[in-house]
Amino acid sequence: MQQIAVKTDFPRTVREIENTWIPMPDGTRLAARIWLPEDAEADPVPAILEYLPYRKRDGTVERDHLTHPYFAGHGYAGVRVDMRGTGDSEGVCLGEYLLQEQDDALAVIEWLATQPWCSGKVGMIGISWGGFNGLQIAARQPEALAAVITLCSTDDRYADDIHFMGGAMLTDKLAWGATAFAIANTPPDPAIVGARWRDMWKERLDNNGLWFLDWVRHQRRDAFYRHGSICEDYSAVKVPVYAVGGYADGYTNPIFRMMSNLSCPRKALVGPWAHKYPHFATPGPRIGFLQECLRWWDQHLKGIETGIMNEPMIRAWMQEPSAPSPVSTERPGRWISAASWPVPEATELVLHISETGLGDTTGPFTLACPENAGLAAQTWCMYGAGPDGPLDQNREAGRMRFFETAPLEKDLEIFGFPMVHTRVASTSSQANLAGVLSLVAPDGTATLVSFGVLNLTHRNSHSDPNTLPIGEPVDATLQLNVIGQRVPAGYKLRLALSQAYWPIIYPSPTKAVLTLTDARLVLPIHDPAQVGPALAEFGPPESATPLQTEVLREGSEHRTLKLDYPTGLETYTRYDDTGEVTHLHTGLTLHYENEDRFEIHPDDPNSARLTCRWIKRYSRDDWMAEVDASVSMQALPDIWRISATLTATDADGLVITRDWNEEIPRDHV
């Protein structure tokens, strides 16, 4: 894995404002950390805002140290702001992507633009939540906002987010819901807010709530998800947008949708990466992403012609085959480009699906797979920080149905969205359909390259789902995730299908048997002869000086699968312990633990239960604060049964303990 080159000699000397307060119109103050050139008041610079709930003091501090001082050294102000009710900021936070969040961002941008060290131009950068709100705030059109870099984000909060995939409920809804629950209830740092820290913490514990309940109450694409989805009006985004992501991430599909539908100046960069910034992401190759950002910022915030807008709209990684591994550090391949999306000259390969495999013939077949189909899958959104990648897909034998081509006689390159078109009849009024595309190497190993799921009641609409007519065929289209993949001659393509995909999605209320007819896999084909213009190589990964830490206790992680032989219950567990680490610049010592426990019986969809627990502990000298948060959800025939607990303690003992217990009706999911 390519190491990051640390830069300390920049064109402009950097100074840091450890914390400053940005006033909101209602009097609430948001906490900001700012890096900027030492002489910025004499020679003002554009500001680059990253606006998050993830705690600038400790949650994102490692990557902040790599990124924002680097921007400052090249003539920008790197600004990291804690959202209302999070980190060191005042107030409460009642959910994600709320109107209040956007209104606060508008006030932050206006404040930045009027500072004596700011040129009046502001850019926004962010990954995940920060990528989401960069797009959402661009649609609000604040005068000073001049450009956005959005990473691992979405234009549609229903279609592509942690909540649903193809209308099927992702288990990540709960995994992330528990994570957000824990983060939202952590305290501010007394070193920043002083003696009032405990009162501020108590206000959060009493009011921030369990957002996950709202997420489960909304199971179709209603106003809850339309809010904050820029696809509702792409034309509202006027400023230039650079959309960045990776195939191992959960948010890559929207990048291509935005390239097709946005009308503003726009570019896309898609690598092999997981949910991380590309200068330190895995799987590699890592790139000089901060240099690429500077080209974007110089062009749109300083008016310097960098040539970036003369290059093809899309630059994407065409992967070469690699062995299956839950931990992937590098994906071999090459960069390709596209001037627009969809690619006008692209062709398709149609492979019919039948009992005999993938080829020229079609015929009916049934799916009656166990509820634990999918246990060799990757996580829905890989983070590249542990064993979250897919296993050899041969482990799905007996759990999913395999359909294969003969060994290919010539090389093939796939670039775009693989699609499965079929007619399907179900024995149940609600059922899911899952598909996995794999490469089968000459030695027989099978590597997952793309997957997708479809809630068949959502086959025509996520807003107005329809129950399945029992036993009657209906048309359905299953979209797999976008991919760029070369398939060499001698390899086979495999499509695996099932009506379950645990632990990626929750199962249907009842066990369904599906009969598929007229089924075909359609692959978008890339012509390597269409090479396009020559592309300059990316520079090597660079950063500013990393955060200095002291490791007091090493962490650990594991992924285990346990079978209870008497009951047949399977328990898949993901556990991570960060150990104990002290940040030397603040003296703050951190310790996090996270366990996600997935339970299911292969024959019983109503046995599916996920429990997620987080422990977050902060300490310095004689000060300590700890949050212990747990959320559980079971999928029963007609309801989602949810329970949660929250316990907060400090050096004096118990601060608060709360419990939630709720049953929410299932709505076509």
C-alpha positions as a printed Julia matrix, in Angstrom:
669×3 Matrix{Float64}:
   0.0     0.0     0.0
   1.36    3.37   -1.04
   2.28    5.55    1.93
   1.21    9.18    2.25
   3.99   11.71    1.76
   3.86   14.21    4.64
   4.36   17.82    3.54
   5.57   20.48    5.95
   6.91   23.11    3.53
   3.97   25.0     2.04
   3.78   28.17   -0.06
   2.15   29.99    2.87
   2.81   29.65    6.6
  -0.16   28.18    8.47
  -1.67   29.31   11.75
  -4.45   27.54   13.61
  -7.46   28.83   15.53
  -8.16   25.93   17.87
 -11.74   27.03   18.52
 -13.9    29.98   17.62
 -17.64   30.55   17.93
 -19.91   31.2    14.95
 -23.22   32.81   16.04
 -26.5    31.57   14.6
 -29.52   33.87   14.11
 -31.24   32.42   17.21
 -28.19   33.04   19.42
 -26.9    29.44   19.42
 -23.16   29.25   18.79
 -21.41   26.63   16.66
 -17.84   25.6    17.41
 -15.28   25.87   14.6
 -11.63   24.95   14.18
  -9.83   26.93   11.48
  -6.47   26.61    9.74
  -5.47   29.56    7.53
  -2.44   31.35    6.14
  -0.68   33.48    8.74
  -1.01   36.56    6.51
  -4.61   35.94    5.44
  -5.91   39.24    6.82
  -3.45   41.09    4.6
  -4.0    38.71    1.67
  -7.51   37.17    2.08
  -8.2    33.62    0.94
 -11.27   31.51    0.06
 -12.68   29.33    2.85
 -13.26   25.58    2.52
 -15.97   24.38    4.9
 -16.44   20.87    6.26
 -19.64   20.78    8.34
 -20.33   17.64   10.38
 -21.78   16.15   13.58
 -18.76   13.89   14.08
 -16.84   15.9    16.71
 -13.99   18.03   15.4
 -12.22   17.69   18.73
 -11.71   13.93   18.44
 -14.06   12.15   15.99
 -12.59   13.43   12.69
  -9.42   14.94   14.11
  -7.06   12.44   12.44
  -8.24   13.17    8.92
  -8.69   16.89    9.69
  -4.98   17.1    10.51
  -4.12   15.51    7.17
  -6.37   17.74    5.09
  -7.21   21.22    6.33
  -3.68   22.43    7.15
  -2.7    21.25    3.66
  -5.38   23.48    2.12
  -4.3    26.36    4.35
  -0.69   26.02    3.27
  -1.82   26.46   -0.32
  -3.76   29.66    0.29
  -7.14   28.62    1.7
  -8.83   28.63    5.08
  -9.72   25.08    6.14
 -12.78   25.31    8.38
 -14.17   22.4    10.41
 -17.53   23.16   12.08
 -19.46   20.98   14.55
 -23.17   20.98   13.75
 -25.7    22.23   16.3
 -26.0    19.9    19.29
 -22.87   17.88   18.42
 -19.19   18.04   19.32
 -18.54   21.33   21.1
 -21.44   23.26   19.55
 -24.43   24.48   21.53
 -28.06   23.39   21.12
 -29.6    20.02   20.31
 -29.6    17.88   17.17
 -32.93   16.22   16.38
 -31.99   14.24   13.27
 -30.02   14.1    10.05
 -30.31   16.59    7.15
 -32.99   18.68    8.83
 -33.96   22.15    7.65
 -32.31   23.57   10.8
 -29.02   21.99    9.73
 -29.22   23.67    6.33
 -30.26   27.03    7.79
 -27.29   26.93   10.17
 -24.97   26.15    7.26
 -26.22   29.2     5.38
 -25.4    31.32    8.43
 -21.95   29.72    8.71
 -21.19   30.45    5.04
 -22.33   34.05    5.39
 -20.16   34.45    8.5
 -17.11   32.98    6.75
 -17.53   35.19    3.69
 -17.48   38.35    5.83
 -14.36   37.53    7.87
 -11.39   39.84    7.23
  -9.21   36.88    6.26
 -11.74   35.55    3.69
 -11.9    36.6     0.06
 -15.69   36.23    0.11
 -15.63   32.88   -1.71
 -16.52   29.62    0.07
 -16.27   25.99   -1.02
 -17.71   22.94    0.73
 -16.05   19.55    1.01
 -17.29   16.49    2.83
 -17.61   12.73    2.84
 -20.82   10.87    3.72
 -22.86   13.26    5.92
 -20.63   16.14    4.84
 -21.02   15.08    1.22
 -24.81   14.99    1.61
 -25.13   18.43    3.12
 -22.7    19.95    0.61
 -25.17   19.05   -2.14
 -28.21   20.05   -0.09
 -26.74   23.45    0.77
 -25.67   24.02   -2.83
 -29.35   23.6    -3.74
 -30.14   26.42   -1.29
 -27.87   28.68   -3.4
 -26.06   30.79   -0.78
 -24.38   33.69   -2.54
 -20.84   33.03   -1.26
 -20.81   29.28   -2.05
 -18.82   28.88   -5.27
 -18.06   25.12   -5.57
 -18.54   21.74   -3.88
 -16.54   18.53   -3.59
 -18.89   15.77   -2.44
 -17.58   12.3    -1.56
 -19.55    9.12   -0.91
 -22.9    10.9    -0.9
 -26.28   10.7    -2.61
 -28.8    12.69   -4.61
 -31.66   10.47   -3.36
 -31.94    9.73    0.35
 -34.3     6.8    -0.24
 -32.82    5.06   -3.26
 -29.17    5.2    -2.16
 -28.52    5.65    1.53
 -28.18    3.45    4.6
 -31.97    3.07    4.83
 -33.0     1.03    1.77
 -31.6    -0.71   -1.28
 -34.08   -1.4    -4.03
 -36.83   -0.75   -1.49
 -35.55   -3.51    0.82
 -34.61   -2.48    4.35
 -30.86   -2.5     4.89
 -29.48   -3.73    8.18
 -27.17   -0.71    7.94
 -30.22    1.37    8.85
 -29.9    -0.07   12.34
 -26.09   -0.31   12.41
 -25.79    3.35   11.46
 -28.8     4.27   13.58
 -27.03    2.92   16.66
 -23.8     4.67   15.67
 -25.57    8.01   15.22
 -27.43    7.41   18.5
 -24.13    7.06   20.35
 -22.46   10.03   18.63
 -25.43   12.36   19.19
 -25.33   11.69   22.92
 -21.64   12.32   23.56
 -20.54   15.36   25.6
 -18.66   18.5    24.6
 -15.07   18.93   25.78
 -14.72   20.92   29.03
 -11.45   22.32   27.69
 -13.54   24.15   25.05
 -16.88   24.89   26.74
 -15.76   25.07   30.37
 -17.78   24.13   33.44
 -21.09   24.14   31.56
 -20.09   20.94   29.73
 -22.29   18.74   31.95
 -25.38   20.92   31.48
 -24.81   20.88   27.71
 -24.42   17.1    27.8
 -27.58   16.67   29.87
 -29.48   18.81   27.35
 -28.39   16.42   24.58
 -29.18   13.31   26.57
 -32.67   14.65   27.32
 -33.48   15.91   23.81
 -31.39   14.46   20.97
 -33.45   11.27   21.06
 -33.37    8.05   19.03
 -33.54    9.14   15.38
 -33.74    5.52   14.25
 -37.4     5.34   15.25
 -38.29    8.05   12.71
 -36.32    6.21   10.05
 -38.29    2.98   10.6
 -41.65    4.78   10.7
 -41.01    5.94    7.12
 -40.71    2.81    4.96
 -41.63    4.24    1.57
 -40.28    7.21   -0.36
 -42.36    9.97    1.2
 -41.7    13.61    2.13
 -39.32   12.47    4.87
 -36.84   11.19    2.26
 -37.66   13.68   -0.47
 -36.39   16.41    1.85
 -32.64   16.68    1.31
 -32.75   14.7    -1.97
 -31.45   17.01   -4.69
 -32.93   14.71   -7.33
 -36.23   16.41   -6.55
 -34.86   19.43   -8.46
 -31.41   18.95   -9.95
 -31.61   22.42  -11.52
 -31.42   24.01   -8.06
 -27.72   23.15   -7.91
 -25.94   25.89   -9.85
 -22.35   25.79   -8.55
 -19.73   23.34   -9.89
 -19.87   19.88   -8.28
 -17.05   17.32   -8.11
 -18.52   13.93   -7.09
 -16.07   11.33   -5.78
 -16.46    7.72   -4.64
 -15.35    4.13   -4.99
 -16.76    0.76   -6.0
 -16.31   -0.65   -2.47
 -18.4     2.19   -1.06
 -22.18    2.16   -0.69
 -22.74    5.5    -2.45
 -21.24    5.09   -5.93
 -24.45    4.7    -7.95
 -25.59    8.32   -7.36
 -22.38    9.7    -8.88
 -23.38    8.48  -12.33
 -26.97    9.6   -11.84
 -25.75   13.09  -10.96
 -23.48   13.21  -14.01
 -26.52   12.44  -16.14
 -28.97   14.82  -14.47
 -27.13   17.83  -13.08
 -26.89   20.83  -15.39
 -24.15   22.67  -13.47
 -20.43   22.24  -14.3
 -19.62   18.8   -12.93
 -17.03   16.06  -12.78
 -16.8    12.55  -11.33
 -13.93   10.49   -9.97
 -14.54    6.82   -9.13
 -11.79    4.56   -7.85
 -11.72    1.13   -6.21
 -11.96    2.76   -2.78
 -14.1     2.11    0.27
 -15.78    4.85    2.34
 -12.69    7.04    2.79
 -10.89   10.01    1.25
  -8.8     8.76   -1.72
  -5.43    9.91   -0.36
  -5.67    7.35    2.47
  -8.41    4.95    1.29
  -8.23    1.22    0.72
  -8.41   -0.72   -1.45
  -5.8     1.25   -3.42
  -4.33    2.66   -5.42
  -4.32    5.81   -3.33
  -3.91    9.03   -5.27
  -2.84   12.61   -4.73
  -6.39   13.62   -3.95
  -5.53   16.81   -2.11
  -3.61   18.02   -5.17
  -6.71   17.22   -7.26
  -8.83   19.22   -4.8
  -6.49   22.19   -5.19
  -6.94   22.08   -8.96
 -10.71   22.24   -8.38
 -10.54   24.98   -5.76
  -8.03   27.07   -7.74
 -10.31   26.87  -10.79
 -13.58   27.73   -9.06
 -12.62   29.73   -5.95
  -9.63   31.68   -7.29
 -10.37   31.86  -11.0
  -7.06   30.21  -11.96
  -7.25   28.18  -15.16
  -6.07   24.7   -14.14
  -7.44   22.77  -17.13
  -9.57   20.55  -14.91
 -12.78   21.46  -16.72
 -11.24   20.61  -20.09
 -10.84   16.99  -19.07
 -13.48   14.24  -19.51
 -16.49   14.45  -17.21
 -15.85   11.02  -15.67
 -12.63    9.35  -14.66
 -13.07    5.8   -13.35
 -11.0     2.79  -12.39
 -11.29   -0.28  -14.6
 -10.54   -3.12  -12.21
  -8.58   -6.23  -13.05
  -9.52   -9.54  -11.44
  -8.29  -10.13   -7.9
  -8.6   -12.99   -5.45
 -11.51  -12.84   -2.99
 -10.47  -11.5     0.4
 -12.31   -9.9     3.33
  -9.38   -7.48    3.6
  -8.34   -5.82    0.36
  -5.48   -3.33    0.17
  -5.02   -3.0    -3.6
  -7.2    -3.53   -6.67
  -5.15   -3.71   -9.89
  -6.48   -1.87  -12.91
  -6.2     1.29  -14.98
  -7.93    4.66  -15.32
 -10.49    5.15  -18.1
 -12.65    8.14  -18.96
 -16.04    9.1   -20.33
 -17.06   12.46  -21.77
 -20.66   12.09  -20.55
 -23.09    9.67  -18.95
 -24.54    7.47  -20.2
 -21.79    6.76  -22.71
 -23.4     7.28  -26.14
 -21.41    4.58  -27.96
 -21.75    1.91  -25.23
 -23.09   -1.51  -26.19
 -24.76   -4.27  -24.18
 -24.26   -7.98  -23.75
 -27.45   -9.92  -23.07
 -27.14  -13.26  -21.3
 -30.29  -15.32  -20.83
 -30.76  -17.15  -17.53
 -31.98  -20.71  -17.35
 -31.39  -23.94  -15.5
 -28.38  -24.5   -17.77
 -26.69  -21.22  -16.79
 -26.03  -17.91  -18.57
 -26.15  -18.05  -22.34
 -28.47  -18.07  -25.33
 -31.38  -20.06  -23.94
 -34.03  -19.14  -21.42
 -36.38  -21.15  -19.26
 -38.24  -21.04  -15.96
 -36.55  -21.73  -12.64
 -37.41  -21.35   -8.97
 -35.71  -19.73   -5.99
 -36.39  -21.25   -2.57
 -33.18  -20.3    -0.8
 -32.57  -20.31    2.96
 -32.82  -17.05    4.91
 -29.06  -16.99    5.57
 -28.2   -16.57    1.89
 -25.64  -13.78    1.71
 -23.3   -14.69    4.55
 -20.3   -14.48    2.19
 -21.22  -10.91    1.19
 -19.29   -7.76    1.89
 -20.85   -5.13    4.1
 -23.25   -2.84    2.23
 -20.76    0.01    2.65
 -17.15   -1.03    3.12
 -14.86    1.21    5.19
 -11.56   -0.47    4.38
 -10.65   -0.48    8.07
 -11.09   -4.19    8.78
 -12.34   -7.47    7.32
 -15.51   -6.07    5.74
 -15.01   -7.39    2.21
 -16.66  -10.4     0.54
 -15.46  -13.97    0.94
 -15.07  -16.5    -1.85
 -18.58  -16.64   -3.29
 -18.41  -20.42   -3.53
 -19.39  -20.28    0.16
 -22.89  -19.36   -1.06
 -23.29  -22.79   -2.67
 -26.51  -24.29   -1.29
 -27.69  -20.85   -0.15
 -28.0   -19.05   -3.51
 -28.64  -20.43   -7.0
 -25.67  -20.12   -9.37
 -25.91  -19.41  -13.11
 -22.64  -19.35  -15.08
 -21.3   -18.76  -18.54
 -18.83  -21.06  -20.21
 -15.23  -19.79  -19.92
 -15.02  -16.6   -21.97
 -13.25  -16.91  -25.31
 -12.12  -13.28  -25.31
 -11.65  -10.44  -22.85
 -14.67   -8.43  -21.74
 -14.93   -5.08  -19.97
 -18.03   -4.11  -17.98
 -18.64   -0.43  -17.18
 -21.96    0.69  -15.78
 -24.95   -0.95  -14.11
 -25.54   -4.7   -14.66
 -29.29   -5.29  -14.86
 -31.48   -8.36  -14.4
 -34.82   -8.25  -16.24
 -37.36  -10.96  -15.51
 -40.93  -11.97  -14.92
 -41.41  -13.33  -11.43
 -44.23  -15.07   -9.59
 -44.25  -15.33   -5.81
 -45.93  -17.52   -3.22
 -45.98  -14.52   -0.87
 -47.44  -11.03   -1.23
 -44.09   -9.47   -0.32
 -40.74  -10.85   -1.39
 -37.2    -9.75   -2.14
 -34.9   -10.64   -5.01
 -31.11  -10.48   -4.61
 -28.45  -10.83   -7.28
 -24.66  -11.13   -7.11
 -22.3   -10.88  -10.09
 -19.0   -12.7    -9.62
 -15.93  -13.6   -11.64
 -15.0   -17.27  -11.48
 -11.26  -17.68  -12.03
  -9.75  -20.67  -13.82
  -8.82  -22.1   -10.4
 -12.52  -22.0    -9.39
 -12.44  -19.17   -6.86
 -15.26  -16.65   -7.21
 -14.84  -12.92   -6.53
 -17.88  -10.69   -6.0
 -17.77   -7.61   -8.24
 -21.34   -6.25   -7.92
 -24.62   -6.96   -6.16
 -28.13   -5.58   -5.87
 -31.47   -6.27   -4.2
 -35.09   -5.47   -5.05
 -38.15   -5.45   -2.84
 -40.64   -6.8    -5.37
 -43.52   -4.77   -3.93
 -41.43   -1.72   -4.95
 -40.91   -2.97   -8.51
 -42.79    0.0    -9.97
 -42.5     2.67   -7.28
 -40.79    3.35   -3.95
 -43.49    5.9    -3.14
 -46.52    3.72   -3.89
 -45.6     0.04   -3.45
 -47.97   -2.73   -4.56
 -48.37   -6.17   -3.03
 -47.51   -9.11   -5.24
 -50.41  -11.07   -6.74
 -49.91  -14.59   -5.4
 -48.75  -16.94   -8.15
 -49.15  -14.39  -10.96
 -46.05  -13.3   -12.92
 -45.11   -9.61  -12.86
 -42.32   -7.73  -14.61
 -39.34   -6.77  -12.46
 -35.94   -5.18  -13.02
 -33.11   -5.68  -10.55
 -30.26   -3.16  -10.78
 -26.83   -4.2    -9.55
 -24.27   -1.67   -8.33
 -22.24    0.22  -10.92
 -18.88   -1.36  -11.67
 -15.86   -1.1   -13.95
 -14.42   -4.6   -14.33
 -12.25   -6.37  -16.9
 -13.01  -10.07  -17.33
 -10.14  -11.93  -19.03
 -10.59  -14.79  -21.43
 -10.78  -18.07  -19.55
 -12.8   -16.6   -16.68
 -16.51  -17.33  -16.21
 -19.24  -14.89  -15.21
 -21.54  -16.06  -12.45
 -24.89  -14.61  -11.44
 -26.13  -15.83   -8.05
 -29.8   -15.26   -7.22
 -31.86  -15.71   -4.07
 -34.92  -14.29   -2.35
 -32.88  -13.45    0.79
 -29.61  -11.59    1.38
 -28.73  -11.59    5.07
 -27.06   -9.77    6.71
 -27.31   -7.04    4.04
 -31.13   -6.75    4.15
 -33.89   -7.82    6.51
 -35.89  -10.8     5.23
 -39.45  -10.7     3.94
 -42.22  -11.27    6.51
 -42.85  -14.79    5.2
 -40.67  -17.27    3.37
 -41.3   -16.86   -0.35
 -40.71  -19.19   -3.28
 -40.09  -17.31   -6.53
 -40.54  -18.61  -10.06
 -38.63  -16.62  -12.7
 -39.31  -16.7   -16.43
 -37.82  -14.79  -19.35
 -34.89  -13.81  -17.12
 -31.83  -12.14  -18.62
 -28.69  -10.41  -17.41
 -27.77   -7.28  -19.36
 -24.17   -6.09  -19.05
 -22.99   -2.62  -20.16
 -19.86   -3.13  -22.24
 -16.85   -0.82  -22.42
 -14.77   -0.82  -25.6
 -11.09   -0.52  -24.61
 -10.36    0.72  -28.13
 -12.28    3.9   -27.22
  -9.42    5.19  -25.12
 -10.38    8.88  -25.16
  -7.92   11.68  -24.5
  -4.66   11.06  -22.69
  -5.08   11.64  -18.95
  -2.37   13.1   -16.76
  -1.27   10.78  -13.99
  -2.47   11.56  -10.49
   0.28   12.68   -8.16
   1.3    10.58   -5.16
  -0.85   10.8    -2.0
   0.16   13.77    0.14
  -1.01   15.26    3.42
  -0.1    17.65    6.18
   1.51   16.36    9.39
  -0.55   13.53   10.97
  -2.07   13.8    14.41
   0.39   12.9    17.15
  -0.92   10.19   19.48
   0.17    7.84   22.25
  -1.26    4.33   22.21
  -1.95    3.24   25.78
  -3.59   -0.06   24.85
  -3.79   -1.78   21.48
  -7.22   -2.52   20.05
  -8.65   -5.66   18.48
 -11.33   -6.72   16.05
 -12.94   -9.92   14.9
 -15.68  -11.31   12.69
 -17.19  -14.62   13.8
 -19.99  -16.96   12.75
 -21.51  -19.24   15.38
 -23.97  -22.1    14.77
 -26.11  -23.28   17.67
 -26.6   -26.92   16.73
 -29.64  -27.7    18.94
 -31.67  -24.7    17.68
 -30.1   -24.12   14.24
 -29.74  -20.4    15.02
 -26.77  -18.68   13.34
 -25.1   -15.66   14.95
 -22.75  -13.47   12.96
 -20.8   -10.98   15.07
 -18.67   -7.97   14.15
 -16.63   -6.57   17.03
 -14.18   -3.67   17.12
 -12.23   -2.3    20.08
 -10.08    0.76   19.38
  -7.94    0.28   22.46
  -6.98    3.44   24.34
  -5.32    6.36   22.54
  -4.3     9.78   23.82
  -4.27   12.76   21.45
  -1.16   14.64   22.49
  -2.31   18.11   21.36
  -5.38   18.0    23.63
  -4.47   15.38   26.23
  -7.77   13.64   25.5
  -7.84    9.86   25.88
 -10.39    7.9    23.81
 -11.75    4.38   23.93
 -14.51    3.01   21.65
 -16.1    -0.43   21.44
 -18.67   -1.57   18.9
 -20.44   -4.91   18.52
 -23.03   -5.76   15.86
 -24.73   -9.13   16.4
 -26.86  -10.61   13.6
 -29.08  -13.62   14.42
 -31.16  -15.72   12.03
 -32.48  -19.24   11.53
 -32.12  -20.43    7.91
 -35.77  -21.56    7.83
 -37.41  -18.68    9.71
 -37.46  -15.08    8.42
 -39.07  -13.94   11.71
 -35.97  -15.01   13.63
 -33.94  -12.17   12.13
 -32.64   -9.89   14.85
 -29.82   -7.34   14.85
 -28.4    -5.79   18.01
 -25.83   -2.99   17.83
 -23.96   -1.65   20.85
 -21.51    1.23   21.21
 -19.38    2.28   24.17
 -17.64    5.67   23.86
 -15.35    6.83   26.64
 -13.5    10.15   26.95
 -11.08   11.15   29.71
  -8.45   13.68   30.68
  -6.8    13.89   34.1
  -9.68   13.52   36.61
 -12.43   14.17   34.02
 -14.31   11.29   32.4
 -17.49   10.78   30.39
 -18.88    7.55   28.94
 -21.85    6.64   26.76
 -23.16    3.06   26.51
 -25.8     2.82   23.76
 -27.56   -0.27   22.41
 -30.31   -0.67   19.8
 -32.03   -3.91   18.73
 -34.63   -4.68   16.06
 -36.42   -7.94   15.27
 -38.32   -8.56   12.04
 -41.66  -10.15   13.02
 -44.48  -10.96   10.53
 -46.38   -7.67   10.87
 -44.17   -5.42   13.0
 -40.63   -4.23   13.64
 -39.93   -4.73   17.35
 -37.38   -2.17   18.54
 -35.69   -1.71   21.89
 -32.88    0.61   22.93
 -30.99    1.62   26.04
 -28.79    4.62   26.77
 -26.6     4.97   29.84
 -24.31    7.94   30.48
 -21.81    8.17   33.3
 -19.1    10.59   34.4
 -16.49   10.67   37.16
 -19.25   11.25   39.73
 -21.34    8.27   38.6
 -24.62    7.87   36.69
 -25.77   10.89   34.68
 -28.81    9.36   32.99
 -30.29    6.06   31.88
 -33.1     5.76   29.34
 -35.01    2.95   27.62
 -37.07    2.78   24.44
 -39.48   -0.01   23.43
 -41.64    0.35   20.35
 -43.46   -1.73   17.75
 -43.83   -0.24   14.27
 -46.06   -1.84   11.6
 -44.31   -3.18    8.52
 -45.28   -1.32    5.36
 -44.53   -3.36    2.22
 -41.0    -4.04    3.52
